[in-house]
Amino acid sequence: MSFQIARATLGPYDTNAYLLIDGDTKHCALVDTPPGAAETLRPEIERRGLTLDALLLTHGHWDHIADAHAFAGDGVKIYAHRADIACYETPERFAPWYMASVPGLTEEDFQPVQVTDWVDEGDTFTLLGETFEVRHVPGHCPGNVLFYCPQRELAFPGDAIFAGSVGRSDLPGGDWKQLETSIRGRIYTLPAPTVLYPGHGEPTSVRDEKESNPYVRE
């Protein structure tokens, strides 16, 4: 099968969105939907003649879900963790924090997301002919999950870990000790060759982070 990953870095926080493409069936899925995702990726999906099957939302922070509402409907499944339900269903509650740091935002930029499939640790589902496993990796925020595709040796950890760094734990709902536990117990336990596609920055691997991440040692 022709499986492709296209990355777009979008929005005021340079958040990664990943377009997963099954080149044989012309079906696709999106991992996270930062502000600007609809404007940038919808034309790309149409240009390639793709059918969008699902959104995989790694967590509920606005810079990862801002455009999710624009892709919803028409049978599109939306996967997310219920611990971030307030972020998805009432994002306006968090608008003042973002509006204070990003000039030009208005309340219209904070649209709710109707999650269709709440996932939790150990859940699996089939998408684009591949099996995806869910690992709950809280610490950056309560509902951060990692979506792992063992057949392709790749994973999307959201903001739990980055290349040579880790997610913030000083935001509401964050917890440093919990983040350390998540990284050691649910990310570093993935096979070493697994490629990690984080919410910000460049891809890395489980092996590289176990060997050299300065914040969380194996």
C-alpha positions as CSV (number, residue, x, y, z in Angstrom):
1,M,0.0,0.0,0.0
2,S,1.2,3.5,-0.8
3,F,1.1,5.2,2.6
4,Q,2.2,8.9,2.8
5,I,2.6,11.5,5.4
6,A,2.5,15.2,4.5
7,R,3.2,17.8,7.2
8,A,2.0,21.4,7.4
9,T,3.2,23.7,10.1
10,L,0.5,26.3,10.9
11,G,-0.8,29.0,13.2
12,P,0.8,31.3,15.7
13,Y,2.5,28.5,17.6
14,D,3.9,26.7,14.5
15,T,1.8,23.6,15.2
16,N,2.1,20.5,13.1
17,A,-0.8,19.0,11.2
18,Y,-0.2,15.7,9.5
19,L,-2.1,14.5,6.5
20,L,-2.0,10.7,6.3
21,I,-2.7,9.4,2.8
22,D,-3.5,5.9,1.4
23,G,-2.4,6.5,-2.1
24,D,-4.1,3.3,-3.4
25,T,-7.7,4.0,-2.1
26,K,-7.4,7.8,-2.1
27,H,-8.6,8.0,1.5
28,C,-6.9,10.2,4.1
29,A,-6.9,11.3,7.7
30,L,-5.7,14.4,9.6
31,V,-3.7,14.4,12.8
32,D,-4.5,17.7,14.5
33,T,-6.1,20.7,12.9
34,P,-4.3,24.0,13.8
35,P,-5.6,27.4,12.8
36,G,-5.2,27.6,9.1
37,A,-5.6,23.9,8.5
38,A,-8.9,24.3,6.6
39,E,-7.5,27.0,4.4
40,T,-4.3,25.1,3.7
41,L,-5.2,21.4,3.7
42,R,-8.8,21.3,2.4
43,P,-7.6,22.5,-1.1
44,E,-4.8,20.0,-1.0
45,I,-7.2,17.2,-0.1
46,E,-9.5,18.3,-3.0
47,R,-6.5,18.7,-5.4
48,R,-5.4,15.2,-4.8
49,G,-9.0,13.8,-5.1
50,L,-8.9,12.4,-1.5
51,T,-11.7,11.4,0.8
52,L,-11.3,12.5,4.4
53,D,-12.1,9.7,6.8
54,A,-11.1,10.9,10.2
55,L,-9.4,13.5,12.5
56,L,-7.0,12.3,15.2
57,L,-6.8,15.0,17.8
58,T,-3.9,14.4,20.1
59,H,-5.2,16.8,22.8
60,G,-7.6,19.7,23.3
61,H,-5.3,22.8,23.2
62,W,-6.7,25.4,20.8
63,D,-3.6,25.4,18.6
64,H,-4.3,21.8,17.8
65,I,-8.0,21.8,17.3
66,A,-8.9,25.3,16.1
67,D,-10.0,24.2,12.6
68,A,-11.5,20.8,13.5
69,H,-15.0,22.1,13.2
70,A,-14.4,22.9,9.5
71,F,-13.6,19.3,8.7
72,A,-16.5,17.7,10.7
73,G,-19.5,16.1,9.2
74,D,-20.0,13.8,6.2
75,G,-19.1,10.7,8.1
76,V,-15.7,12.0,9.3
77,K,-14.8,10.3,12.6
78,I,-13.2,12.5,15.3
79,Y,-11.0,10.7,17.8
80,A,-10.0,12.3,21.1
81,H,-9.7,11.7,24.8
82,R,-12.5,12.7,27.1
83,A,-10.2,14.2,29.8
84,D,-10.0,17.3,27.5
85,I,-13.8,17.5,26.9
86,A,-14.0,21.0,28.1
87,C,-11.5,22.1,25.5
88,Y,-13.4,20.5,22.7
89,E,-17.0,21.4,23.7
90,T,-16.5,24.8,25.3
91,P,-13.3,26.3,23.9
92,E,-14.6,29.8,24.5
93,R,-13.8,29.2,28.2
94,F,-10.1,29.3,27.2
95,A,-10.3,32.1,24.7
96,P,-9.1,34.9,26.9
97,W,-5.7,33.2,27.5
98,Y,-5.0,32.8,23.8
99,M,-6.5,36.2,22.9
100,A,-4.1,37.9,25.4
101,S,-1.1,36.3,23.7
102,V,-2.1,36.3,20.0
103,P,-3.2,39.6,18.5
104,G,-6.2,39.6,16.2
105,L,-8.0,36.6,17.7
106,T,-11.7,37.0,18.3
107,E,-14.3,34.7,19.9
108,E,-15.3,33.5,16.5
109,D,-11.9,31.7,16.4
110,F,-13.0,29.3,19.1
111,Q,-15.5,26.9,17.7
112,P,-16.6,23.7,19.5
113,V,-15.7,20.2,18.2
114,Q,-18.2,17.4,18.4
115,V,-16.0,14.3,19.1
116,T,-17.5,11.2,17.6
117,D,-15.2,8.6,19.2
118,W,-13.8,9.1,22.7
119,V,-10.6,6.9,23.1
120,D,-8.5,5.8,26.0
121,E,-5.4,3.8,26.9
122,G,-5.3,0.5,25.1
123,D,-8.0,1.3,22.5
124,T,-7.4,0.3,18.9
125,F,-9.1,1.2,15.7
126,T,-8.6,0.6,12.0
127,L,-7.9,3.6,9.7
128,L,-6.6,3.7,6.1
129,G,-6.1,-0.1,6.3
130,E,-3.8,0.2,9.3
131,T,-4.3,-0.5,13.0
132,F,-3.8,2.4,15.4
133,E,-3.3,1.9,19.1
134,V,-4.0,4.6,21.7
135,R,-1.7,5.4,24.6
136,H,-2.8,8.0,27.1
137,V,0.2,10.3,27.8
138,P,-1.1,13.0,30.2
139,G,1.2,15.6,31.9
140,H,1.2,18.3,29.3
141,C,-2.6,18.3,29.7
142,P,-5.1,15.7,31.0
143,G,-6.2,14.4,27.6
144,N,-3.0,14.1,25.6
145,V,-2.9,10.8,23.7
146,L,-0.4,9.2,21.4
147,F,-1.6,7.4,18.3
148,Y,0.7,4.5,17.4
149,C,0.7,2.6,14.1
150,P,2.8,-0.5,14.8
151,Q,2.8,-1.7,11.1
152,R,4.4,1.5,10.0
153,E,6.6,2.0,13.1
154,L,5.3,5.6,13.6
155,A,3.5,7.5,16.3
156,F,1.9,10.9,16.9
157,P,2.5,11.9,20.6
158,G,1.0,15.4,20.4
159,D,2.9,17.7,22.8
160,A,4.1,15.1,25.3
161,I,7.6,14.9,23.7
162,F,9.6,16.7,21.0
163,A,12.9,16.2,19.4
164,G,15.3,16.9,22.2
165,S,12.6,18.4,24.4
166,V,9.3,17.7,26.2
167,G,5.9,19.5,26.5
168,R,5.2,22.2,29.0
169,S,3.7,21.1,32.2
170,D,3.0,24.5,33.7
171,L,-0.3,25.1,31.8
172,P,-3.7,24.3,33.4
173,G,-4.0,20.6,33.9
174,G,-0.3,20.0,33.5
175,D,1.8,17.9,35.8
176,W,5.6,17.4,35.5
177,K,5.7,14.1,37.4
178,Q,2.8,12.7,35.4
179,L,4.5,13.8,32.1
180,E,7.7,12.0,33.2
181,T,5.7,8.9,33.9
182,S,3.9,9.1,30.6
183,I,7.1,9.5,28.6
184,R,9.0,6.7,30.4
185,G,6.1,4.3,30.6
186,R,4.2,4.8,27.4
187,I,6.6,6.4,24.9
188,Y,10.0,5.0,25.7
189,T,8.4,1.5,25.8
190,L,7.6,1.7,22.1
191,P,10.0,-0.1,19.8
192,A,13.2,1.9,19.4
193,P,12.9,2.5,15.7
194,T,9.5,4.1,16.0
195,V,9.4,7.5,14.4
196,L,7.7,10.2,16.5
197,Y,5.8,12.9,14.7
198,P,5.3,15.6,17.4
199,G,3.0,18.5,17.7
200,H,5.8,21.0,17.2
201,G,9.2,20.7,15.5
202,E,10.8,18.0,13.5
203,P,10.3,14.2,13.7
204,T,12.5,12.2,15.9
205,S,12.6,8.6,17.1
206,V,12.1,6.7,20.3
207,R,15.7,5.5,20.2
208,D,17.1,9.1,19.8
209,E,15.0,10.4,22.7
210,K,15.8,7.6,25.1
211,E,19.5,8.1,24.3
212,S,19.7,11.9,24.4
213,N,16.6,13.7,25.6
214,P,18.0,16.0,28.3
215,Y,14.7,16.3,30.2
216,V,13.6,12.7,30.7
217,R,16.2,10.0,30.8
218,E,15.3,6.4,30.3
